[in-house]
């Protein structure tokens, strides 16, 4: 066939990308890299932007992601505006893998030297080597967690109707902060502080903690340009290894409903707060994002987006009663907002980022599910999503 300006056939595309035609066809069959169009003669056609999609697929494959995981991560990669964010995410993980490989190299070198010098094996070194080699799986899991958090934050940021974002609103509830020492449990990627970096008083001392090393690293990276006193620690909030009454305030943004033995955690928080110190803990209510649950159940009644209903563990409806056992006063503040989501792909990304069994029932029905969501959006041009979130403000 004659060349069509701006398009490549499968053969031309494969040759230019230095992969086999079989690889291109396989990724097409798997729903990872669909052609941009078809010629009159029935040839698959690809564009320059498809090279960015292929690069992302190959990068994620190299980094250890399964095809199902790659499919869910790239499901909404249809527009040019995703490329920059996609490359940034890949670069972040590549850097982490380089750090990890350097650690493997260092340990192998040390072990090799010991064997050469002593003609015997230091089995503690071998065990250490096994441990850090196995960290590769953990690294991929941490990336997925961070990417999923980013997807969920992104949906709220892009389609919220309240001009004051959640993180700005939550920060306002915590003001004034002047001269205070503040402990955050489950800091995630540090978005609360990044968004409000201009409003953090210079004399505020922050200690940002998370049980995930990957999340702590992400927070450090996101906040490296933020001035002020910020410490970062890997810490399990079930064992807060801090002196008694050393913080003026503590915060846990959408964290408590993930914890077992919540009373023990709250006892720990109470212990490290000064007299009249304040604990800010946010959560959801039963109505939060209810339309999304209804949508997936209507599409396939076997789908559950969460193994447990988090709001039943610690939600707006039962949180006050739980907290009153530990604090002298508890006040609830509600954030007023809802979403108007007009992009089926963005909604699919959100759904696939959840912690339930959706991959099991959607992995081979992505296009069908996208069409189903697009049809739901036809009448208004968007899907209305209820938000029901807020924060408890607890005083010691």
N, C-alpha and C positions, 0 to 999 in steps of 0.2 A: 504494500500500500504506500501511497505518497505521504510524505511527512506533513503532519498538521502542526502549524505554528503554535508553540507553547505547550505541545503535548508530546508524550513519548509512548510508544507501544510497549508491551511487556518486555520484549527483547531489548529494545533501546534503553528502557529504564533499568533493567537488570544489568546490562553491560556497563552503563554509566556508573551504577552503584557498586560494581564489582561483586555482585552476588549472582546466583544461578536463577534462571527463569523458574525453575522448580520451587525455589524459595519464595519468589514473588507470588506464584500461584498458590502455594501453601498458606501464606499469610492472608491472601484473599479469601481462600476457603475457610480459614479460621476466623474471619471477620475482623482481622487486625489491620489490614491495609486494603481497603476496597478501592477499585479504580475511580478516578475522578469522573470518568465518562466512558462511553462506548462509541466507536466509529460506526459509520454507515455499514461497513463490512463486518461488524461484530467484533472488532479488535478492542481489547481493554486499553484505556488511555490513562496516563498518569501525568501529573504536573510537577513543577519544581518544588512546590510546597509539600508534595508527597515524599520528597527526599528527607525532609525534616521528620516526618512521621516514621519513615523507615529507620532513620538514625536513632530515634527514641526507642523503637521496638528492639533493635539490635543491642542498644546500650542496656536496657532493662533485662534482656535475655542474658547478656554477659554478667550482669550483677546478681543473677540468681533468681529472678522472678519467673513464676510459671506462666504459661500462655493465658490461663484464665485471669491471673493477676494483671498481666500486661493488657489484656483486653479491657478490663474494667478501668485501668489507669488511663488508657488512651481513647476511651469510648467517646469523648466529646472533643477530640482533637480535630476540629473541622475548620477552624478559623485561624487567620494569621496571628491573632493576638495571643494565642496560647504558646507560641514558639519560645519567646523570651523566658516565660515562667517555667516552661518545660526544661529548657537548657539549664536554668538556675537550679532546679531540683536535681537534675542529673549530676551537675557539677558538684553539688553539695555531697551527694552520696559517693561520687568518685573520690573526692578528697578524704572522706571517712574511710573508704576502702584502702587508699594509699597509706593512711595512718596505720591501719590494721596490718597491711602487708609489711610495712617497715618493722612493726612489732614482731611479726612472724620471722622476718629476716634476722633481726637482732637475736631472737631466742635460738634460732637454728645455728647462727654463727657461734654463740656462746656455748651451745651444747656440743657442736663439732669440735671446738677448741678444748673443751673439758675431756672429750673422748680421746683426742690426740695427745693431750698432756698426761692424762692419768691412765690411758688404756682401759678405762672402765666407764660405764654409763651412770650418769647421775639421774636416777629415775624420777626425782622431784622435778628436774628440768623437763623430762619427757612429759610428765603429767601437766606441767605448765604449758608446754607446747600444744598438747591435746586441747587444753582449755581455750587458749587463744585462737587455735584453728577453728574450734567450734563456734567462736564468736561471730563467724561469717553469717550464720543463720540469724543470730540475734540482730546483726547489723541490718539485714534486709527487713526484719520485723519492725525495727525502730523506724526505718524509712517509711514503711507502709503506714505506721501509726501517725507519723508526722504529716505524711501526704494526705491521709484521711482527715486529720484535724484541719489541715489547710482547705480541703474541699468543703468541709462543713461550715467553716468560718466564711469562706468565699461566697457560698449561697446566701447567707444572711447579709453579708456586706453588699452584695450586688442587687438583691431583690427586696430588701427591707423598705418599709414605707416611712418609718420614723427617721427623720434626718439626723437625730442624735444616735450614733451607733451604740451597741451594747457595751463595748469597752469604755467609751467615753462616759456613758451613764453610770456604769459600775464604779469608775474612778471617782466620779462626783460624789457618790454615796460615801466614799472613804475620806473625803476632804473634811477639814484641813489636815495635811500631813506634816506640816513644818516641825522639824526637830524630832520626828518620831522614828523608832526602830520598828520595821514591819517585816513579818515573816510570811512568805507565800508558800502554801502547800500545793503541789501539783501545778507548777508554773507553766507547763507545756512549752510552747515556743516563745514565751515571753511577750505575747501580743498585747496584753493589758498595758504593759509599760512602754512598749514600742509606740503604740498608738497615742499615748499620752505623754511622750517624752518631754514636750515643751512645758508640761504642767507639773513635773516632779520637782519639788523644792530641793535646792542644793544641799540642805542640811538633813534631808531624809535618808536614812540608811536602810537599804533593802537587802533581804536575804531570800533569794529565789531558789526553791528546791523542787525536785521531782524524783520519783523513784526510778525513772528511766534516764540512763546516761546519755542516750541519744537526744532526748528532749532537752536536757540541761545544756548539751553542746549547741543545739539549735537556738536556745535562748541566748546563750553567750554570743553566738554569731549575729543574731538579730539585734542585740543590744550593745554591740561593741562601739557604736558611735554615740550612744546615749551617755551624757555626762552624769556625774554623781557617784554616790557610794552604793555600789551593787556587788553583792557576793553571790556566788552560785555554788550549790551543793547537791550531790546525789543523796537523797534522804527519804526514808520510808516514814510516812507520817504516823504510822502505828508505833514508832519508836523515835520520838523527837529528842535527839541527844543534845539538848540545850539546857543551860542553867534555869533554875526556877525564876519566874517573874522578870524576864529579861527583854520582853517585847511589849511595845505600846499597842500594837495591833497585829492581827493575823488574818490571812485571807485564803479562801479555798473556792476557786471559781469552777463550778460544775465538777466537783471532785468527790464529795462525800458519798454520793450514791454508788460509787464503785468499790467502797470499802466494806470489809467484813469487820465485825466487832466495833461498830461505830461509837459505842459508849467509851471504849478504851481510847479511841482517837480523840474524842472530845475532852476526856480527862487530861490527856497530854497537852492539848491546846490550852485548856484552862490553867494548867500548871505553869506554862511558859509566859502567860500573859501577866502584866503588872496589874495591880489593883486598879479597877475602873478601865482596864484594857478592853479593846473591842475586837470581836471576831466577826468577819464578814464572810458569809458562806452562801453562795448562789446555787440555784437548782431550777428544775422545771416543774410544771404542773401536769395533770392528767390530760389536759386539752392540747398540750404543746405538740405541734406538727401532726395533729390527728388526721388531717387530710392525706398525708403521705402514707400513713398506715392503712387508711381506707383504700387508697389507690392500689397498693400492692396486693392487698387481700382480695380486691375485686378482680385483679388480673389473675392471681393464683392464690387460692385460700391456704396453701401450704406454707406460704412465705411468712416468716417472722423476722422483723428487723432487729430484734434484740432477744437474747436468751431470757432476760428478766425485764420487767417494767421498772426502770430506774426510779421513777417517781414514787413507786411503792416502797422502795428502800429508804429514800430520803427525798421528799418532794414538797411542793408548796402546801399541799394539803395536810401532811403529817409532820413536817419539819419543826414547827413551833413546839409541838408537844415533846418531841425528842430533845430539843435544845433547852427547854425550860428545866430539865432535870440537872442541868450543868451551869446555867447562867442566871444571874439575878433578874435580868430583863431581856426580852426578845421582841424585836419589832420587824415586821415584814413589809418590804417595799416591792411593788410590782412594776416591771418594765412594759410599757404599752407599745405594741408593735404588731405587725403581721407582714407576711411576704406576698408578693405578686410575681410568681415565677412564670416567665414567658419563654423559656428555653428548655425544651424537653431533654436535651443532652445534659444540661447542668443539673436537672432534677435526677436524671439517671445516675450521674456521678455521685450525687449525695446519697442516693439509695444504696448504691454499690459500696459506699464507704462505711456503711453501718456494720454493727457487730453480729448480725444475725445469719440466717441460712440462705439469704437471697442469691448468692452465687450459684448454689446448687440448682435452683430452679430458673435462673435467668441466663446462665452462661451460654446456652445455645438458642436463646430467644431475644437477643438484644434488639434486633431490628423490629421485631414484632412488638416488643415492649415500648420502643421509641414511638412507633406509629400509634400505639394505644394512648400514650401520653399526649402526643400532638393532637389527637382527636379530642381529648379532654380539654385542650386549650383553645379549640376552634371558636367556641361561642364568645368568650370574653377576650381572647388573645392571651390569657394567662390563667394560672391556677392559684386560687386564694389559699394561703397556708396560715393557719392560726398559730400565733406564738403565745406562750404562757410561761414566762420566766420571771424570776425576781431574786431578791437577796434577803437573807435574814441578818439583822444587825444585832449582835448579842454583846451585852456588857457584863463583865466579870464583877 
